[in-house]
Amino acid sequence: MPTRQDTLRGLLTRRGKDAELADALIRIDNVVQNWRRQMHKRELGHRATRALGLDMDMAQIDVLFAIANPSLPSDLNADDETMVSTVADRLYIDPSRASRLVAEMVNSGYARRAVSQRDARRTILELTPAGEAVIDAVRGYKWLLLSEFFSSWSADDVAAFVPLLERYSSWINSSEVAEEKFADEIDELAQSIEQARTETPSSSKSG
């Protein structure tokens, strides 16, 4: 019986891809899946809040990071004033939830509302010194741990890894084009699920 790796290799080969690419894709996917599960559990974030003595949940910390200016110039809205809608966009959450979380941070003294310098009718959000301190402390905690991990890497490895990671992280931006390209193959995959459903006997309870 063919393994999943054999199935993937065959799928790629039929499309003219290098069969050896399947091995690399499986390894990458396994790493990403494990990474996603760890990120979902927010293990590092919970450890940071405990170590820093923060009586805050991860959603509240996420809001503070969303209110703060993005750390990279290439980030979306890097030069824009931050509003509740900006927080919702950056965290991919409903505006009503963003509004509630922002209100919690304002009431707790970590953020404040201010008047836009561009449009006096618009209310923007800013971090208070306490909010800035939380951001700096959480980032500092993470960077200390990261620096310890990467200190065992050679300078060449780090120099090669960073641009490759940035390049990989942008692959989703071209996924729609690839989806159109492989529309027939994706349709076949969908049909294989339906076929497996029809061929699977339904379980029945006796007695």
N, C-alpha and C positions, 0 to 999 in steps of 0.2 A: 504494500500500500504506500503510495507516495506521501512524503512528509510535506508539511506546509512550506518548507524551504524549497522542495522540489517543485511544488505548485507555483510558487512565486518565480522561481527561476524559469519555468516554462512560460509563464505569462510575459516575462520580460524578453525572453528569447524570441517569442513570436512577434514582438514589436521591434526587433532588431537591436535590443539592448544587450550589453555584455552580461553573460550569465553570471559571472563572478560578482556583479553588482548586487545580486540578491543577498549574498552573504553579508555584505556591508550594510545593506538596508535593514536586514533583520537585527544586526547588532545595534544600529542607530535607533531603530524603533524600540528595542528592548530598553535601551538607556533612557530614551525620552519618556516611555511609559512609566518607568520607575521614578524618573525625575518628576513627572506630573503627579504621581501619587504622593510623593514626599511634599511637593508644593501644596497639594490639596490639604494635607494634614497640617501644613504650616509649622513644621517641627522647629525650624530655626527661629521663626518669629516668636513662637511661644517661649523658647529658651531665652531669647533676647528680653522679652518682657519680664520674665522671672529674674534674670540676672540684673536688670536695670531697675527693678522694683517698680515697674509701671502697672498701675491698676487700670489697664485699658485692654480691650479686646482687639483682635487683628483688624476688624472692619474699621474701627476708629483710627488706628494707626495708618491704615490705607488711605483714609480721608485726609489725614495730615500730609501724607506724601503727595496726594493729588492736589492739595491746595498749594503746596510748595512749587516753585518753578521747577520744571523738569531739569534733571542734572546734565542732559546733553543738548547742545544746540540743535541737533537734528530732530529732537522730539517734536511731536505735533503740539501746536499751541505754546511753544516755548516762549514766545514774546507776547502772548495774549494775557490779558487780565483774567483772573480766575473767578468764575461765578459758580453757582450751584450746578448749572447745566454743564460747565466745564468739568466739574468733579464727576458728574454722572457719566460723561463721555469717557473720561480717563479711566474710570473703574468699570465701565460697561455695566452699569446698574441703572435701575429705574430712577427717574428724576425725583419721585416722591421719597424713595429710600435715601437718595443722596441728600435731600433736604433735611430729613430726620437726623441723619448722621452728622451733617454740618451743624445743625442746631445743638446737638449733644456736645460737639467740640467747642462751640461758641460759649455755651452755658458752663462748660468746664474750664474755660479760660485759656484754651489752647489755640483758639482762632478768634477772629473778630471780623465784623462787617465794616466796610468802608465805602466811601463814595468814589466812583471811577473818575480818574483825571481826564478821561476822554469824553465821557458822557455823564453829567451830573445826575441824570435820571437813573443811572445803573448802579446797582449794589454789587460790590466785588468782595472777595474774601482774601484775608491775609492771615498769616500765622502770627501769634503773639510771641514774645521771647520764650515763653514756656513751650509753645509748639515747636519753635525752632530748635530748642534744646532737645526735645524728644527726637526730632528728625536727625539731628547731628549724632545723638547718642546711639540710636538704632543703626544708622549707617556706620558709625565707628565700630560698633560691636561686630557687624557683618564683615567689614573690611579687615579687622584684626584677624578674624578666623580665616578669611579668604587668603590673606597675605601669608599666614602660616602654612596653608595648604600649598599655595603656589611657590613658596620659597624653596621647595624641593625640586621644582622644575628648572630646567636650564633656560637661559635667556632666549635661546633660539626657539625652544618649545613654546614659550609664552608668546613670542613674536609671531609664530606661525598659527597658534591656536586662536588668538583674539580675532583677527580678520576672518578666519574661517568660521568661527562661531557667529560673527555678525552676518556673514554671507549666508549661513544656513538659516539663521533666524528670519530671514526675509523670504524664504521659499514660499510661504503661504500666500504672498502677494501675487505670485504667478500661478497659483493653483487653479483659478477659474479658467485660465487659458488652457492649462493641461487637461482640465475636466472636459472642455469642449473637444480637444484633440482626441481624447480617448472615450468619446461618448458611446461608441459601439461596444467597446470592451467593458465599460461600466454597466451598460445595459445587460450584457451577458452575465456579469457578476450578480446583478440583481435577479436575473432569471434563475441563476443557480440556487439562490436562496429559496425562491418560490418552489422550485423543483424539489429541493430537499425537504421542504415542509410537506409537500404532497406525498412524498415517499416515506415519511416518518409516520409509523403507526401511532395513532392516538392512544394514550394510556386509559385504561378503564379499571374501575374499582369492582372487585368481586364481592359477592355476599351482599 
